[in-house]
């Protein structure tokens, strides 16, 4: 029985990574590109003087990250159950 929980933990962890990581990477890449643009404009002397607004996630990215995190929680729960019933 504990083997089934360990397999379920692996599957849930892989599913969480497969779902959540692409959304996380696209959000971080977009934020990095915006920071790069701000630095370039500041270097050219055309920077916006107001405080830079943090890049917000799109609803689809937020949903995918939340689903990936939920799979991660399930994976940790299966791992704990699998290791305690061994």
Beta strands, then each sheet from edge to edge (+ up, - down):
end
